[in-house]
Amino acid sequence: MAVRQQISAADGTYFITITYFNWLHLFKISDAYDCVYNWFNFLRKNGHYINGYVIMPNHLHPLISFSNTGKNINTIIGNGKRFMAYHMFERLEKLLKSCRYYKLNTSSIVAFTVSGLLALIFNYKTIHV
């Protein structure tokens, strides 16, 4: 997964913003809020601490204290984004099979294709607190 800022520290507390391509409301569309909680549980099991978070329909703001586990923080975040993306992709693919169109808002209807789903790539910014 792409990163905007490389983190050289082995541990620390970071405010992270994870967004979707074109700010699509993918958490809402795929009902994937539980994917975030599963990633948080994985982080906790690996010695990290979730200080707080906000999940919006189209982005996520976690405040995470990373412990020095020997893994690069960018890799940990990238793996989490990848984990969530795979689960969301599966859910969106099921949605496509059940209906070809999904109403994004009251004024427009967007047709999704499987190849179009591949373009739903995460972006994130990280700032050391």
C-alpha positions in Angstrom: 0.0 0.0 0.0 1.2 3.5 -0.8 2.4 5.7 2.0 2.8 9.5 2.0 5.4 9.7 4.8 8.0 7.2 5.8 8.3 6.6 9.5 11.8 5.8 10.7 11.0 5.5 14.4 10.4 1.9 15.8 7.7 3.0 18.2 5.6 6.1 19.1 2.1 7.5 19.0 0.7 8.5 15.6 -2.5 10.1 14.4 -3.3 8.4 11.1 -5.8 9.3 8.4 -6.9 6.5 6.0 -9.0 7.6 3.1 -10.5 6.0 0.0 -10.0 6.8 -3.7 -12.2 9.8 -4.5 -13.5 9.8 -0.9 -16.0 7.1 -1.7 -18.2 6.0 1.2 -16.8 2.5 1.2 -17.2 1.8 4.9 -20.8 2.5 4.6 -21.4 0.9 1.2 -19.6 -2.4 2.2 -20.8 -2.2 5.9 -17.1 -2.9 6.8 -16.9 -1.2 10.1 -16.1 -4.5 11.7 -13.0 -4.8 9.5 -11.5 -1.8 11.4 -12.3 -3.4 14.8 -10.7 -6.7 13.6 -7.5 -4.8 12.6 -7.5 -3.0 16.0 -7.8 -6.4 17.7 -4.9 -7.7 15.7 -2.8 -4.6 16.7 -3.7 -5.1 20.4 -2.6 -8.8 20.2 0.7 -7.6 18.8 1.4 -5.2 21.7 0.1 -1.9 20.2 -2.4 0.3 21.9 -5.4 2.1 20.3 -5.8 5.4 22.1 -8.8 6.5 20.2 -10.4 6.5 16.8 -13.2 7.9 14.6 -14.7 5.9 11.7 -16.5 8.0 9.1 -18.3 6.6 6.1 -15.3 7.4 3.8 -12.3 7.6 6.1 -10.8 6.5 9.4 -8.8 8.5 12.0 -7.0 6.2 14.5 -4.6 7.4 17.2 -2.3 4.4 17.7 0.7 3.9 20.1 3.0 1.5 18.4 5.4 -0.7 20.4 8.8 -1.7 19.1 8.0 -5.2 17.7 10.8 -5.2 15.2 8.4 -4.4 12.3 8.4 -1.1 10.4 5.4 1.1 11.4 4.7 1.8 7.7 4.5 -1.9 7.1 2.1 -2.4 10.0 -0.2 0.3 8.7 0.1 -0.9 5.1 -0.8 -4.5 6.2 -3.8 -3.1 8.1 -5.0 -1.2 5.0 -4.5 -4.2 2.9 -6.4 -6.4 5.3 -9.3 -4.0 5.3 -9.2 -3.6 1.5 -9.4 -7.3 0.9 -12.4 -7.7 3.2 -14.1 -4.7 1.7 -13.4 -5.9 -1.8 -15.1 -9.3 -1.0 -18.1 -7.5 0.4 -18.4 -5.1 -2.6 -18.0 -8.1 -5.0 -21.0 -9.8 -3.2 -22.9 -6.5 -3.5 -22.2 -6.4 -7.3 -23.5 -9.9 -7.7 -26.7 -9.1 -5.8 -27.3 -5.8 -7.7 -25.5 -4.0 -10.5 -26.1 -0.5 -9.2 -25.7 1.0 -5.8 -27.2 4.4 -4.9 -24.4 6.6 -3.5 -26.6 9.6 -2.8 -30.0 11.0 -3.7 -28.9 12.5 -7.0 -26.7 9.9 -8.6 -26.4 6.2 -9.2 -23.0 4.7 -10.0 -22.4 1.4 -11.7 -19.5 -0.6 -10.3 -17.5 -3.2 -12.1 -15.0 -5.6 -10.6 -12.1 -3.9 -12.4 -13.4 -0.6 -11.0 -13.3 -2.0 -7.5 -9.6 -2.7 -8.0 -9.1 1.1 -8.2 -10.5 1.6 -4.6 -7.0 2.0 -3.1 -6.3 3.5 0.3 -4.3 6.6 0.8 -3.1 7.8 4.2 -1.2 10.5 6.0 0.7 10.0 9.2 1.7 12.7 11.7 3.9 12.0 14.7 2.2 13.2 17.9 
